[in-house]
């Protein structure tokens, strides 16, 4: 069974967003290694590169969720509403200062 282009694009966007969120958290956690703690490179990874990658990830994740709710018309209406609610909560996490996601 072949999936249409819209479904593949939505699934790819959600998966890519989740992967970038994982990568952003890994970058922030790698800055706290004992050999790198307190160095300028470690501080840059914790304060700049980790959140930048995580913001890109949350962007792709929210775009994928909203795209799924709008483009995939064969989904139940309550599933589509749930996807919009999850996208709204993810946006609230970004607006509430997303570095708090990592602790």
Residue pairs with C-beta under 8 A, 6 or more apart in sequence:
3 11
6 67
6 71
6 72
7 72
9 67
10 64
10 67
10 68
10 71
10 72
11 64
12 64
13 60
13 61
13 63
13 64
13 67
14 60
14 61
14 64
14 65
14 68
15 64
16 57
16 60
16 64
17 57
17 58
17 59
17 60
17 61
17 62
17 63
17 64
18 57
18 61
19 57
20 53
20 54
20 56
20 57
20 60
21 54
21 57
21 58
21 61
21 101
22 57
23 53
23 57
24 50
24 51
24 52
24 53
24 54
24 55
24 56
24 57
24 102
25 50
25 54
25 101
25 102
27 45
27 49
27 50
27 53
28 45
28 46
28 50
28 51
28 54
28 99
28 102
29 102
30 36
30 45
31 37
31 42
31 43
31 44
31 45
31 46
31 50
32 42
32 46
33 42
36 42
36 45
50 99
50 102
51 98
51 99
54 98
54 101
54 102
55 94
55 98
58 90
58 93
58 94
58 98
61 90
62 87
62 90
62 91
65 83
65 84
65 86
65 87
65 90
66 83
66 84
66 87
68 75
68 80
68 83
69 75
69 80
69 81
69 83
69 84
69 87
72 80
75 83
93 101
